[in-house]
Amino acid sequence: MMASNNRSNRIVVPEAKQALNQMKLEIANELGLSNYNSIDKGNLTSRQNGYVGGYMVKNLVAMAQRQMAGQSSMK
């Protein structure tokens, strides 16, 4: 389901906002979008914008998996 507004993009842990923004810029830079913070995202293709978000999710999932793997049990 596609959201028609930004309410679905609320950060659950507000303290993480700065780290998430930094991750976004680092990923965009790795993808060749070196000035991602200052460019108009509307001028990028859906694919370019999607890559940044997709790689962010991939990295966040990997971080969560590593953290979970370090726990001896989950109850």
N, C-alpha and C positions, 0 to 999 in steps of 0.2 A: 504494500500500500504506500503510495507516495503522499508525503505531507505537503499541504498547501501553504504552510508557514514555517517559521523557524522554531516553534514551540517544541518540536520533537528533537531539536538539536541542543536542548539544555544540558549543561554539564552537570552530572550527578554529584561529583565531588568538586566544588568550586576551587578548592586549593590546588587542583590539578590543571587549572586553565593555562597557566604560564608554561608548564611542561608540555601540554598538548600543543600549544601554539609553537613552541620550539621544535617539537617533533614534526609538525606540519611543514615548517620552513626547511628543516634538514632533509626531509623526504622530497620536497619540491626541488630543492637544490640538486639532490642526487638524480632526479629525473630531468635535469637540465632547465628547470624554471628558477633561475638564480635570483630573480627579483620578485618572487611570488608575493611577498608581503605588500609590495607597492603597486602591483599591476591590477588592472581591472579584470576580475575573474570572468566577467561576461565576454571578454575578448578571447578567452581560451575555449578550446573545444570541450565538449562533454567528456570526451575520452581523457583529456589532460586533467581536468578537474577530478574525474573519477579515479584516475590513477593515484592521485595524492590521497584521497580518502580511503581508497582500497588498501594502499600500503600502510596507512595509519592503522587500520583495523587489523591487518595481518600482523603488524608489530605488537599491537596491544594484546592480541590473542596469544602470541608467542610468549610475551611477558607473563601473562596470567598462567599459562601452562607451565612455565619454568617455576613460578612461585608455587603452584599446586604440587609440582613434582617434588619440591623441597619439603613438603609436609608429609609426615609419616602416615597419617590417616585422616579421612574426612568423615565426619558424622553429622 
